[in-house]
Amino acid sequence: MSQLKKPTIKNPDLVAAMADFKQNQNKQTEAEMLKQIQAASFIAPITLRSSLEDVEPDENGQRQLQASLMAVSNKNGTKLFPAFTDWLEFLKWKNDPEAETMIITFDQYCDIMLKQNIDISGIVINPAETSIVVQKGKMAELKGVELPKAPAATHTITAMFGTEKITNSDVIIAASKLRTEKTPEAQNALFDALRKGRFVAPALMEDLPKTVKAGDKVTAKAEFIMVNHDDQKFLPLFTSLPELQKWSAIPSCKAVPMSLSQYIAMLNDPKNTAAGIVIDPFTIGLAFSKEQAMAIQPRLELQDLKVIPMDMLNELKEHMQGVDTIRKAYLTGVKANGTDGYLILLDLDDSVKDIRTVSDDIATIAKKYGACAVAPAQSPMGQKAIEGKAPFYEA
């Protein structure tokens, strides 16, 4: 691999071959494109594990930096190394002239993925536009070697409570977009997807009794397994059971469903030593500190209102009269991450399966008067909040 410096390479023959293949996909154009890929050197984005100033020079006065190739995930969660034919193509993907990159050949990509057998499915060339994918199997074929076999699993992961059905395509897409765009809009889209998602968490649990009598309450103690990330321990949010199964070093455990709010509750436990949460550590690898995670899922504390916002209540009542599924509505005060606001509790008709079909419009009205949250009155917090209170609206 080359020295760490801004690249000046170009691959006109490869660019022409890829364009020809895109326009006329046949065996001849594919063969020419693969020939040019094998002969090419690419620009690869990297992540430096330390800055130059933090590295002590050796006896010759040289400083050695450690770097990791950056990977991306497509909408299906497949992890690929992005490879760029020239600097302009890189800037189309990530408009950052100061980004750290290195030059790497196709043979070097093969050495990394085939000899070291890392969990990467292949390379994607010029992902911003052309997006030619060369899978690991094709790379092995071009090199005339057999694809390394995945090591046999030495552990058992037991899926519980429907975790095998959990998928989070919205989270995967939003996370990939945030990696490339790094805008407030991309961040908010990911945060919204995280709040709505259900995730797979690995846990060590006591075995449940084989027979349970009707009406018996069964409680099983669970210890959630953390993952090492950047020399700290994080609670992993796996977007699916297959993502958890990529953790080859994990002990035999149970896979249980978890919401973001449940992860935040664990982080709030003084006994919990996690530094934060990390999404799909073996694919996406986006980590958030405990403080950042709290901002994604605000911590709510009930409190009494000092001033009743009559204008807001009148506007809400007028809106609710046109919503048949709202039976009652309550108002109380709430503090979210230290900020005072309103909490509106809705007693809804049993036909409502998703509160968001009703709550979004109510939140839009209430937010004009200050920070607010909308929750079902039947929730544990809702039951506590409405105790002894009269509704401000009743159908």
N, C-alpha and C positions, 0 to 999 in steps of 0.2 A: 504494500500500500504506500501511497505517496506521502510526501511531507504535507503538513496541515497548512494550506495556503489557498487563496482564491484561484479557482481553476480557469484555464484558458483553452481547454480542449474543445474540439468540435468533431462531429461525426456526420459529415455530409452524405457519405455513401449509405450509412445506416438510415439516416432520415429519409433519403430518397427511396430506399428499399421498403421501409415501413409504410410510406405514403402509397407506393405501388401495390403493396399487399392489401392495404385498406381499400383501395379502389378496385383491385382485381384479385380476389381471394382464390388462389388455386395452388397446386403443389409447387409449381415453378416459382411463383412470387414468395411463397412461404420459405422455400429452400434458400432463396437468395437472402431473404431477411434474416434467417437463422445463421447463415454464413457470416453476415455483417455483424450480427450480435456477438458471435463468438470472437470476432476480431476487435471488438470495440473496447474502449475505456469509458467509464461513466463517472458522472458527478454524483456522489452519495452524501446525503445530509447525515451529520453525526451529532452526538451529544457528548460534550466534554465532561468527564467526571470530576475535574478540578480545573481551576484557572492557572495560567502560567505563573502568576505571582505566588500561588500557594505551593508550588512544586520546588523542592530543594534541588540545586544543581548537583550533578555527579562530580567525580574527580576531574573530569575534563571540562567542567563548566557548562555541560549540556543539561537541559531540562527535558524530561520525558513526560509527555502528556498521555493519559489514558482516555480513550474515546470508544464510544459504542455506536454502531450503525443504528440509525433511526428506522423504525418500521411503521407501517400504516395498516389500517384495517379497512376492508371494504364493507359494504352494507350487510354481507353475510357473516362478518366477523373473521374472514380469512386474513391472516397476517402476511404482509409482503414487504420486501425491501424496495423503496422507490429508487429508480436509477434514471439519470438525466443525460441526454446526449450533449447538451451544451448549457451555458450559464443562463441564456434567455429562457430556456424551457424550465430551469429551476425557479427563476423569478416568477414565471407564470403560476407556479405551484405555491411558492412562498415568497412574497414580495419583501425580502429582507436581505439587502446587499451585505449585511454583516454576519449572516448565518455561517456557522461552521460547517465545512464540507471537506471531503477528501476524494481523490481519484482512485477508482477501483476497477479492475478488469473483470470480464465475464468469468475467467478462470478463477479469480480470487473469490467471486461470489460462490462459485461451485465448491471451492475448498471449504468455505465457511459453512455452507448448507449441507453438503454431502459428507464431508469428512467429520465435521464436528456434530452433524446431525441435530442442529438446533431447530426449535419449533417455529420455522418460517416456511410458508408454502411456496415461495418463489420470488420473482422480481416483477415489478411493474415499471415499464419504461415510459417516461414522460406522462405521468398520471394526470396532469392538468388537461391535456387535450387528446393525444394519440392513444395513450393507455393500452400499450401492448403488454400482456401478461405472459411470462414464461414460467410455467409451473416447475416445481422441483423434479417431478418425474421426467419432464422433457429435458431438463438440465442434465440429469443422470444419463439419459439416452444420448445426448449430444457428446457427453464426455466418455461414453462407452463403458459406464460402470453401472452396477446394480444400485437401486435406491436402498439406502440403509433401512433396516427394519426397526420399527419402533420397539423400545424395550418393553418386555412384558410387565404388566401392572403387578405391583407387590402389595396392593392395598385394595380394600373394598369400600366403595362409596354407595351407601344405601339411600335412595331417593325417598323422601317422605312428604306426605301432605301435598302431593301434586307438583313437586318441584320439577319433575321431568317434562311438564307442560309449559314451564316458564320461558318466555322469550322476551327480548327487549330491543327490537330493531330500532325503535326511536332513540334509545340511549346510544346504541352503537353508531348510528348515523350522526347524531349530534356531537358525540365525542370526536369522531373523525373530522367533522367540520371545524370544531374548536381548535384542533391541532393545526389546521392549515390557515384559518382565518384570524383567530385570536382577537375577536371583536366582542363588545358587550352583548350584541345581539346573539352571537353564537354561544356565548357563555350562558345567557338567560335561557336559550333553547335547551341546552343540556340540563340546566338546573330544573327546568320544568319537567323534562322527561324523567329525571331522577326522582322527583317528588311523586310522579304518577306510577313509577315502576314497582315491580315486585322482583326480588333478587334471590339468588341461591347462596346460602351461607353454610360453610362446613362447621359441624359441631360434634363434640364428643358427648354422647348422651347415655344415660342409664337405659337399659332395656325396659320397655314397657311390659307390664304383666300380660300374659297370653290371654287371660280371661278377665273380663271386667263386667261387674253386675250393672244393670240399668240404674242410672242415677248416681253411680259412684263417680267421684271427682278424681282424675288421674293426673298427677304432676310428675314430670321427669326433669331432673336437673341437667342442665346443658352447659358445656364449656365451649365457647366459640373459639375456633382456631384462627390465629393471626398469621400474617405473612410478613417476611422481612422485605423492606423496600427502602432503598437509600439509607441503609444501616439503622433503620427504625422499624418498629412493629406497627402494622396497619391492619384494620379490619377489612377483609376483601369483600367487595360486592361483585359476585359473578352474575353475568347477564343470562346465563343458562347453565344447565347441568353439564353439557359438553365442555363448557369453559372451565368449570371446576375440575373436570376429569383430566384436564391438561396438567394439573399439579401432580407430577409424578412422585414427589417426595412426601406427599401428605400421608398421614397415618389413616388406617381404616376409620371411617366416620360416617355420620349421618348428614344428608343434605336437606336443609329445612328452608322454607320460604321466609323472607324478611322484607319489610318495607324500610324506606329511608328513615322514617320516624323511629323505627325500632333500633336501627343502627345509632341514631343520635342519642336515644335513651341510654344505650350502652356506653357511649362516649361520655355522657353526663355522670355516669357512676364513678365516684371517687376511687373505687378499687380497680377500675379499668385502666390499663397502662398503654392503650393504643395511642399512637400519635395522630391518627386520623383514619381516613378511609381511602381505598384504592379500587378503581374499577377494572375488572378483568386484568389482574397483574401480569398474566402471561400473554396478553394480546394487546389491550388498549393501554394499560399501565398509567392511567391518569390518577394522580393522588391529590387529596385535599387534606390539609391539616384539620385538627379538631375545630379551630376557630372558623376556618373556611366552611367546614361542614355545617356548623351551627347557622351560618348565614344562608345556606341552601335550604335548610329545614328549621325555621325559627322555633325557638323554645318558648312555649306559651305559659304564662302564669296568670291565673284569674285574679281580678281585683275589682273593687266596687267603683262605679262611675261617680265622679264628683259633680259633673254637669251632664244633664240629659239632653242630647242633640235632637230637639223637637222637630226641626226642619227635616233632618234625615229620616226620622220615624214617620213623619207625614208622607214623605216621598216614597218610602218603602211600603207603607200601607197601601198607597194608591197603586203601586205596581203589583203587590201581592193579591189584590182583589181580582186581578186578571189571571192568576195562576191557580188552577183548580187543585193542584196536588199539594199545596201548602195548607196544613191544618192550623198550625200555630207558629208563632215566631217570638223569640225572646232576645233580649239585649243585655249584655253585661260588659264590664271592662276587662281588658287583657293587656298584659305586658309581653311583648315579643322581642326577645334579645335586648331588653332594657328600654324599649320604645313603647309608650302608652298607645293603646288603640282600642277598637271595639271588637267584640265577639258576638256574632249573630248566630243563634241556634235555631234550626228549622225542624219542626215536627212535620214530617212528610207522609203522604199517602203511601201505603205499602207497595203500590205499583211502581214507585220510583226506585230503580235499581242503581242509578248513578247520580249522586247529589249534584254533580257538576252541571247536569242538564238544567238545574234550577238555580244553583248558587252563583254562576258566573254573572248573570244579569244583576243579581242582588249586590254582589261585590263591586260591580261597576258603579252602582248608585252610591254605596256606602263610602267608597274610596274618595269621593269628592269631599267628604267631611273629615277624613283622616285615615290612618292605617286601620285596616280591618281584616278579620278572618271570618269565614262562614263554615259552620260544622253542623252535623246532624245532632239533634237533641237526644237521640238514642245512644250516642257514643258515651263512653265513660266520663270524659270531660264534660260533655253536654249535660248528662244527668247530674253531675256535681254542680254545674253552673246554674241550672234552672231550679235547683232545690229551694223551695220557699219563695220563688219569684212568680209574678203574674206575667202572662204573655202581653206584649205590646200590640200583637195582632192575633186575631182568631177568626177563622172562616165561619 
